[in-house]
Amino acid sequence: MEFAAIDALRERHPAWRMLRATHAPLLLSFLGRFFVEEGRGASPEGTLVDALDDELYLLNSEEPDTPRFLRPAADYLADWASTDAGYLRRFYPLGTDEIHYDATPALEKAYAWVQSLQVRQFVGTESRLQTAIELLRQIAQGTEVDPEVRLQELGRRKQEIEREIAQIQQDPGAGLLDITAVRDRYQQFASTARDLLSDFREVEDNFRALDRSARERIATWEGNKGELLEELVTGRSRIDSSDQGRSFQAFYDLLLSSSSQDELSVLLDRLTSIEDLGADRRIRTVHHGWAEAAERTQMTVRQISEQLRRFTDDQIWLENRRVLDLVREIEATALTLRGGPPPDVGLELEQTGVDVALPTERPLHSVRPAAEVDSLLPPARQEEVDTSVLAQQVIVDPARLAARLRSLVPERGTALLEDVIAMYPVEHGAAELVGYLALDSEDIEVTADETEQTVISYDEAGRPMRARMPRVEVRRR
């Protein structure tokens, strides 16, 4: 980094200002333990004031003759959440009138840096090397377009698994990790778990910044409502299709999976049951902390959508009021002109002809035939109706179809739709084919060649079906 960039960070970044603050040890120790170590989210002011009061009492009791912290706890919190500081976020949640405080990404970064200064008795390296190698393998395997190479890699992994199975059958103790290797992997897992919570707070802050910018655009917009809505909806779509948005959504779907939650619970129980490891008991419920942090991030995204809905409702109300004003203005003008139009209003036209209507041009009277009306209807007979059709609704997820295309088609590559369906057979009939044609994403382009046709076979409700359609090509940008 350049000198100017570092100097700007020193003066403006809240994390750097926090390290230079007068009461930096107090705010880092208390806020770091309350929000980071205990994994708490936004908390009411009363809870935070009580906890800080206890902390100040303990610190002042160590030196009763010369207490260091004389101000009330609420004053410290207000200073830390001020605009000049930016160490805490101070806000009113929806539906409550009590002030809440939440940690900022700057607090997470400053506390993590201070923690990194401590001397560690054990520094694991072997597990991190294996993790780095495994990530490289996943990248290489996930970007290899040659199926033969991918099959060779899968065959190699299959041989390793079979060899490991044979070793365990011969020696049940083969492949067990010693306590040093377990401690190495536990240290890496604990660090990754804390980093995930910190990353969630930063992602939430990024989404909140987008929400603020959307509110500013709405408050200062003077043009057409449709143009603003298009801009805001496009911005929301851009977030969902960005790398950060897709990664977050994939993590959220995986975390909320019942199988993933059950597996995490079993694995964390096994981890905390190793007595020689001395694992932190809070690790046992770390996946609940991930879920809460992810839900807070999703709540921020939902607030952006709610802001769009409020804007639409407010604009409709204003437009309806404008229509009523125009109607009242027309009524007032009509009442003014009721006694006779003013002399300068109206047009004079010369009559160019006279309409002549002869009596014999009128039609003679014709008698209508009498109509018979039978109001007695035969009783309706009971019919057997199959109500199971109501539960057989088909919902096609466009995000799932797009994920299939991204997994098969490399960047700047192309593929035919029938080849994609050969790898992923149609599950929801013609609706799924239409879903492929309707995909609209920044990195996926679906085009149809009307000059050529293809026939796609699939099963729908247990019956073989065939769809004749133009040749469709999928291209990754």
Number of C-alpha atoms within 10 A of each C-alpha: 5 6 7 9 9 12 11 10 13 14 10 13 15 22 23 16 20 22 18 11 14 10 13 13 12 16 21 20 13 17 22 20 14 18 18 19 12 12 19 15 18 17 17 17 16 14 11 19 17 12 13 22 14 11 15 19 14 11 15 15 12 11 10 10 8 10 13 14 14 10 9 12 18 16 11 15 19 15 14 19 20 13 12 11 17 21 27 23 16 22 15 12 13 6 6 8 9 12 14 20 22 21 24 21 23 21 25 24 17 20 21 17 13 12 12 10 8 8 8 8 6 10 11 17 13 11 18 13 11 11 14 11 12 12 12 12 13 12 11 12 17 13 15 13 13 9 10 10 12 16 12 11 14 13 12 12 12 12 12 12 12 12 12 14 15 13 14 14 11 10 10 11 10 13 11 10 10 8 12 12 15 17 20 17 18 18 17 16 14 15 11 12 17 19 15 16 22 22 15 20 23 18 20 22 16 15 22 17 13 19 21 13 13 19 17 11 14 17 10 8 12 9 8 8 13 10 10 17 16 11 13 22 14 12 14 18 14 14 16 17 17 13 11 12 16 15 12 18 16 11 13 16 10 13 18 12 11 10 11 13 15 10 12 17 17 12 13 16 15 11 19 17 14 12 8 10 14 12 17 10 13 12 18 19 13 19 17 15 20 20 15 17 23 24 15 17 21 16 14 21 19 12 14 20 16 12 15 17 13 11 17 15 12 11 13 12 12 12 12 12 12 12 12 12 12 12 12 12 11 12 11 11 11 12 10 12 10 8 8 8 11 9 6 6 6 7 5 5 5 5 6 5 6 6 4 6 8 6 7 7 7 8 7 7 6 6 6 6 6 6 6 6 6 6 6 6 6 6 6 6 6 6 6 6 7 7 8 8 8 7 7 8 9 11 10 17 10 16 14 10 16 17 11 15 21 15 11 18 19 17 14 10 11 18 17 16 21 17 12 17 16 12 10 13 14 18 16 17 19 15 14 18 19 11 18 18 17 12 15 13 17 12 14 18 16 19 14 16 11 10 7 10 13 13 12 16 17 19 15 14 9 7 7 9 13 13 13 10 15 15 17 19 18 20 19 18 13
